[in-house]
């Protein structure tokens, strides 16, 4: 009797497997089937990653995705490739090679939007135990300009209809001599490189948006140390600056 029961269970299990195999296949809708939806890609460093925002989804790229600045949620695909600590070389060599996966050919034309924050970590490499290493400034600025040019050229040549919104640097208010001049120098490089791509690139003036305002940076908070990241209020200001630039173009 016991062997008979075991035999019945085996037969029942086998029939169940056959029934599943014979059933018509059901496939999930592939994401590329949203073939004419706007696609928004965020590239860059910790600012685009929403680092230190509470929660991270209060970062500016997530707010741009949700608030309709780019397109309605029902017609918008979003991807964030930004990584805290990324310098311009990291964006060029690691993030750019993956862009084609998101901006894939679908057989239809669709709007392509990119936001980019980069450069802050390039400048942080200049900081040493005695402050800013002045001798390294020209090399760092030249390398940054070359990398930024490579980033923008790759995007514009691969996707001629892409619109790229590049945020310049706000003043992080580090108590270091010459810090404001260094920020101004890097922002000038950003403006010069962006000007080479007038049909694709818009500079978002975060420097001016932050200038003269308080409560936007964690460094202003007691016990935060040299934390140069925005508060939630600072990320809101970034959202406003990017939204205005996107809306104006």
C-alpha positions in Angstrom: 0.0 0.0 0.0 2.8 2.4 0.9 4.6 1.8 -2.5 1.3 2.4 -4.3 0.9 5.8 -2.5 4.4 6.8 -3.4 3.8 5.8 -7.0 0.6 7.9 -7.2 2.4 10.9 -5.8 5.2 10.6 -8.4 2.6 10.3 -11.2 0.7 13.3 -9.9 3.8 15.4 -9.7 4.8 14.4 -13.2 1.4 15.3 -14.6 1.6 18.7 -12.9 5.0 19.4 -14.5 3.6 18.3 -17.9 0.6 20.6 -17.5 2.8 23.6 -16.7 5.0 22.8 -19.7 2.0 22.6 -22.0 0.5 25.9 -20.8 0.9 28.9 -23.1 3.9 30.9 -22.2 3.3 34.3 -20.5 6.1 36.9 -20.8 6.5 40.1 -18.9 6.4 43.2 -21.0 10.0 44.2 -21.9 10.9 47.6 -20.6 12.0 48.7 -24.2 8.4 48.3 -25.2 7.9 51.9 -23.9 9.4 52.9 -27.2 8.5 56.5 -27.4 8.6 57.5 -23.7 11.0 60.3 -22.6 14.1 58.9 -21.0 15.9 60.7 -18.2 19.5 59.6 -17.3 21.4 61.1 -14.3 25.2 60.9 -14.4 27.8 62.1 -12.0 28.8 62.1 -8.4 27.3 62.1 -4.9 25.2 65.2 -5.7 23.3 63.3 -8.4 23.2 60.2 -6.2 21.3 62.2 -3.5 24.1 61.5 -0.9 23.2 62.8 2.6 19.7 63.7 1.6 17.2 62.2 4.1 16.0 60.0 2.5 18.2 59.8 -0.6 15.1 60.2 -2.8 15.0 63.9 -1.7 18.0 64.3 -3.9 17.5 66.6 -6.9 17.5 64.0 -9.6 14.7 62.0 -7.9 12.7 65.2 -7.5 13.2 66.1 -11.1 11.9 62.6 -12.0 8.8 63.0 -9.8 7.8 66.6 -10.1 7.1 66.8 -13.9 10.0 69.0 -14.7 11.1 66.6 -17.5 7.8 64.8 -18.3 4.8 63.2 -16.7 5.5 60.0 -14.8 3.3 58.0 -17.2 5.6 59.0 -20.1 9.0 58.9 -18.4 11.7 56.3 -17.9 14.4 57.1 -15.4 17.9 55.7 -14.6 20.4 57.0 -12.1 24.0 56.0 -12.8 25.6 58.5 -10.4 28.0 57.2 -7.7 29.4 59.1 -4.7 33.0 59.8 -5.0 33.0 59.8 -8.8 35.5 62.2 -10.5 35.3 63.3 -14.1 37.5 60.4 -15.1 35.1 57.9 -13.5 32.1 59.3 -15.3 34.0 59.2 -18.6 35.4 55.7 -18.3 32.7 53.9 -16.3 29.4 55.6 -16.6 29.5 56.8 -20.3 30.1 53.3 -21.7 26.8 52.1 -20.3 24.6 55.0 -21.6 23.7 53.1 -24.8 22.0 50.5 -22.7 19.4 53.0 -21.5 19.2 55.1 -24.7 18.6 52.0 -26.7 17.1 52.0 -30.2 13.4 51.3 -30.1 12.4 52.0 -33.7 10.8 55.3 -32.6 12.1 58.7 -31.8 12.0 59.7 -28.1 13.2 62.6 -26.0 16.5 62.1 -24.2 17.5 64.1 -21.2 20.7 63.9 -19.2 21.7 65.7 -16.0 25.3 65.8 -14.9 27.1 66.9 -11.7 30.9 66.4 -11.7 34.1 68.2 -10.8 33.8 68.5 -7.0 35.8 65.3 -6.4 38.5 66.5 -9.0 39.0 69.5 -6.8 39.0 67.5 -3.5 42.1 65.7 -4.8 44.0 69.0 -4.4 43.4 69.1 -0.6 46.4 68.0 1.4 47.4 68.3 5.1 48.6 71.8 4.5 45.5 73.0 2.5 45.2 73.3 -1.3 48.2 72.1 -3.3 48.6 75.1 -5.5 51.2 73.5 -7.8 48.6 70.9 -8.9 45.8 73.3 -9.9 46.7 73.8 -13.6 47.0 70.0 -14.2 43.7 69.2 -12.4 41.8 71.9 -14.3 43.2 70.8 -17.6 42.4 67.1 -16.9 38.9 68.0 -15.8 38.3 70.0 -18.9 39.6 67.2 -21.1 37.4 64.6 -19.3 34.3 66.8 -19.4 34.9 67.4 -23.1 35.1 63.6 -23.6 31.9 63.1 -21.7 29.9 65.7 -23.6 31.4 64.7 -27.0 30.5 61.1 -26.5 26.9 61.9 -25.5 26.4 64.4 -28.3 28.0 62.3 -31.0 26.2 59.1 -30.1 22.8 60.7 -29.4 22.6 63.9 -31.5 19.1 64.8 -30.1 20.2 64.5 -26.4 19.8 67.5 -24.1 22.5 67.6 -21.3 22.1 69.8 -18.3 25.4 70.3 -16.5 25.4 71.7 -13.0 28.4 74.0 -12.1 29.7 74.0 -8.6 28.3 75.9 -5.7 30.6 77.4 -3.1 31.0 74.6 -0.4 32.2 77.3 2.1 35.4 75.4 3.1 37.5 77.5 5.4 40.5 77.4 3.0 42.3 80.4 1.5 41.7 80.7 -2.2 38.8 78.2 -2.2 36.3 80.6 -3.9 38.8 81.4 -6.7 39.3 77.7 -7.3 35.6 77.1 -7.6 35.3 80.0 -10.0 38.2 78.6 -12.1 36.6 75.2 -12.4 33.2 76.7 -13.2 34.9 78.7 -16.0 36.3 75.5 -17.4 32.8 74.0 -17.3 31.3 77.0 -19.1 34.1 76.9 -21.8 33.7 73.2 -22.5 29.9 73.4 -22.5 30.0 76.2 -25.1 31.6 73.8 -27.6 28.2 71.9 -27.7 25.6 74.7 -28.1 23.0 72.4 -29.5 23.1 69.8 -26.7 24.5 71.3 -23.5 23.0 73.8 -21.0 25.0 74.9 -17.9 22.8 75.1 -14.8 24.1 77.9 -12.5 24.1 76.3 -9.1 26.8 78.7 -7.9 24.5 81.7 -8.2 21.5 79.7 -6.8 23.4 79.0 -3.6 25.3 82.3 -3.3 24.4 84.4 -0.3 22.0 81.9 1.2 22.2 80.0 4.4 21.0 76.6 5.6 21.7 74.9 2.3 24.9 73.0 3.3 25.6 70.5 5.9 28.9 72.2 6.7 26.9 75.0 8.3 25.5 72.6 10.9 27.2 72.1 14.2 29.0 68.8 14.3 28.8 68.1 10.6 32.5 68.8 10.1 33.7 69.6 6.5 30.7 68.0 5.0 30.2 69.8 1.7 26.9 68.1 0.7 23.6 69.9 0.6 20.9 69.7 3.2 17.5 68.7 2.0 16.8 72.5 1.6 20.0 72.6 -0.6 18.8 69.8 -2.7 15.5 71.6 -3.2 17.4 74.6 -4.5 19.3 72.4 -6.9 15.9 71.0 -8.1 14.7 74.5 -8.7 17.7 75.5 -10.7 17.6 72.4 -12.9 13.9 72.7 -13.3 14.1 76.3 -14.4 16.9 75.4 -17.0 14.9 72.4 -18.3 11.8 74.4 -18.6 13.6 77.2 -20.4 14.9 74.9 -23.1 
